[in-house]
């Protein structure tokens, strides 16, 4: 139950932070990239910066999920993540 509550709290915090990010000026710039880099640049968006911010935010979320996975497993074992699993993915 404690791990469930920890995971639930992390998910709720991630949802709130993601919503706040997407409703901000930076979030609108990231969303404008969906229409194409040229269209976003025509509205004055620094596409390089927006892409880096989106990549970093995704990396932070991936790091938090990896931490939760390692905490749940109580050990870090690289065998479930071998090259064949990466190719299948």
Long-range contacts (C-beta under 8 A, 24 or more apart in sequence): 3-71, 3-72, 6-68, 6-71, 7-68, 10-64, 10-68, 14-61, 14-64, 18-57, 21-57, 26-50, 26-53, 30-54
